[in-house]
C-alpha cells in the first residue's frame, strides 16, 4: 500500500494536471505552473529565526533583532531566486527511446536557457524514481537523458516528469510537473536457448559454407559484440594494436531466415517472442537477412538497423491493442 506521502503527492500531481492540462514542446515554464516549498534545511532555518526573534524580543536586544531580520531577508531572497531558476526555462524537445523489457530506457529532454545567468542544481525525475541533475549555462542549450524502467513489453506511456531545483542555498525546492506526450516501445527481452532455425530461404547467390580461419576469406571486419564466437576474433589485427574486431566471412550475409513460432509450441507467448527477438539479434549480428512470419503479422526479409527496429517493434506490439 502506498505511503501517505506518496498518496498526497499523487493527489497533488493529479490536481496540477487538471489545472494546467497536457504539455506539448516547445514550452516555456511560467510562474503560474511553478510550485515551491521549504526543504528540511529551510524549515530548520525558519525555526531558528523564530527562536532568535523570541529571544531578541524577550531581552529587547536590538542586535539580535537586527541579525534575525537580516537572516529573514536572506531567506526571502533565497525563495525568490529558487523560483527564478525555473521561471522562463524552455523545453524544446522531449522523446522516449525504445528499449528491451527488463532493462532501462532513455528519455531525452532538450532545454534552452535564454537568460544571461546560469541555472543551477536542476534535476529531472521520472515517476519510478530515476533522476538526473545538471547545470545549464547562460544562453545555452543542453540535452539531458533520464532513465526509465521497462518492466514488460508493449507500449509504455510515460505521462509525467518532474523538473526541480534547490538553488541557490538549498533552503527551498521549486518544481514543475511536465505532462508530456512520451510513448516508448518496449521490445521483448532477447533471450532463449533454442538454436537459430535454418529452414528459411536462401539467397540467390549460393555459396558453400566456409570454415573461416584464413584472413583472405574474410568479407569484412566489424566491431566485436558480446556473444560473438571467439574463434571469429581477428587476433592478427588486435596484435597489431588495432581494436577488438570480429570477422564476417563470405557467405555469412547470404543466409535468410523467416522467423516464426515453429518449434516453439511448448513455450508461452512471452517466451516465444523473447526467443524470436534473440534470433533476430543473432541475424543482425551475423549480417543475415531475416523476416517475420507470425499469425497475423508478416514482415519481409531485410537487413540493417532500420529493419531490425521494425522487426523488434512488430514483436513488441504483437497482440497489444492500440488502447493499451
GIRAMO-V68289 format. One record per backbone hydrogen bond with DSSP energy under -0.5 kcal/mol. CO is the residue of the C=O (numbers start at 1). NH is the residue of the N-H. E is the energy in kcal/mol with one decimal. If there is no record, write none. Layout:
co;nh;e
CO;NH;E
CO;NH;E
//
This chain:
co;nh;e
3;7;-2.4
4;8;-2.5
5;9;-2.3
6;10;-2.5
7;11;-2.1
8;12;-2.4
9;13;-2.5
10;14;-2.3
11;15;-2.3
12;16;-2.3
13;17;-2.2
14;18;-2.1
15;19;-1.9
16;20;-2.7
17;21;-2.3
27;91;-2.9
28;30;-0.6
29;88;-3.2
30;33;-1.3
31;34;-1.6
35;175;-2.7
37;173;-3.0
39;43;-2.6
40;44;-2.5
41;45;-2.3
42;46;-2.4
43;47;-2.4
44;48;-2.2
45;49;-2.1
46;50;-2.0
47;51;-2.2
48;52;-2.4
49;53;-2.3
50;54;-2.3
51;55;-2.4
52;56;-2.6
53;57;-2.4
54;58;-2.4
55;59;-2.3
56;61;-2.0
60;62;-0.8
61;65;-2.0
62;66;-2.6
63;67;-2.3
64;68;-2.2
65;69;-2.6
66;70;-2.1
67;71;-2.5
68;72;-2.0
69;73;-2.1
70;74;-1.9
71;75;-2.1
72;76;-2.1
73;77;-2.4
74;78;-2.1
75;79;-1.9
76;80;-2.3
77;81;-2.8
78;82;-2.0
79;83;-1.9
80;84;-2.2
81;85;-1.3
82;86;-0.6
83;86;-1.0
83;87;-2.0
86;89;-2.1
89;29;-2.6
90;92;-0.7
90;112;-2.7
91;26;-0.7
91;27;-1.9
93;110;-2.6
95;108;-3.1
99;187;-3.5
100;103;-1.4
103;150;-2.4
105;148;-1.7
106;97;-3.0
107;109;-0.6
107;146;-2.6
108;95;-1.9
109;111;-0.6
109;144;-3.5
110;92;-3.0
110;93;-1.1
111;142;-2.4
112;90;-2.1
112;114;-0.7
113;140;-0.6
115;139;-1.7
118;120;-0.6
119;136;-2.8
121;166;-0.7
122;134;-2.7
123;164;-2.8
124;132;-2.2
125;162;-2.8
126;129;-1.5
130;126;-2.5
132;124;-2.6
134;122;-2.0
135;137;-0.5
136;119;-2.7
137;140;-1.0
140;113;-3.0
142;111;-2.9
142;144;-0.5
144;109;-2.9
146;107;-3.1
148;105;-2.5
149;151;-0.6
150;102;-3.0
150;103;-0.5
154;156;-0.6
154;186;-3.2
155;157;-0.6
156;158;-0.6
156;184;-2.9
157;159;-0.9
158;182;-0.7
160;127;-0.6
161;178;-3.4
162;125;-2.5
163;176;-2.5
164;123;-2.3
165;174;-2.2
166;170;-2.2
171;39;-2.0
173;37;-1.9
174;165;-2.2
175;35;-2.6
176;163;-2.7
177;179;-0.6
178;161;-2.0
178;180;-1.1
179;23;-3.3
180;182;-2.0
181;183;-0.6
182;158;-2.5
184;156;-3.2
184;186;-0.6
185;99;-1.4
185;187;-0.7
186;154;-2.2
187;101;-2.7
189;191;-1.4
201;256;-0.8
204;206;-1.3
214;217;-1.6
215;218;-1.3
217;250;-1.7
220;248;-2.6
222;246;-3.1
225;228;-2.2
229;232;-2.2
230;233;-1.5
232;247;-3.0
233;235;-1.8
234;238;-2.1
235;239;-2.9
236;240;-1.2
237;242;-2.2
238;241;-1.5
243;245;-0.7
244;224;-1.8
245;234;-2.4
246;222;-2.4
247;249;-0.6
248;219;-2.2
248;220;-1.6
249;252;-2.4
251;254;-0.8
252;255;-1.1
254;203;-1.3
255;289;-2.2
257;259;-0.8
257;291;-2.1
259;293;-2.8
261;264;-2.4
264;267;-2.0
268;272;-2.3
269;273;-2.6
270;274;-2.2
271;275;-2.2
272;276;-2.6
273;277;-2.5
274;191;-0.6
274;278;-2.1
275;279;-2.3
276;280;-2.4
277;281;-2.1
278;282;-2.2
279;283;-2.5
280;284;-2.3
281;285;-2.3
282;286;-2.0
283;287;-0.6
283;288;-2.3
284;287;-0.6
289;257;-2.4
290;302;-1.2
291;259;-2.7
292;299;-2.3
294;297;-2.2
297;294;-2.9
299;292;-1.8
302;290;-2.0
304;308;-2.1
305;309;-2.1
306;310;-2.2
307;311;-2.4
308;312;-2.7
309;313;-2.4
310;314;-2.0
311;315;-2.0
312;316;-2.4
313;317;-2.2
315;318;-0.9
317;320;-2.0
319;321;-0.5
321;324;-0.9
//
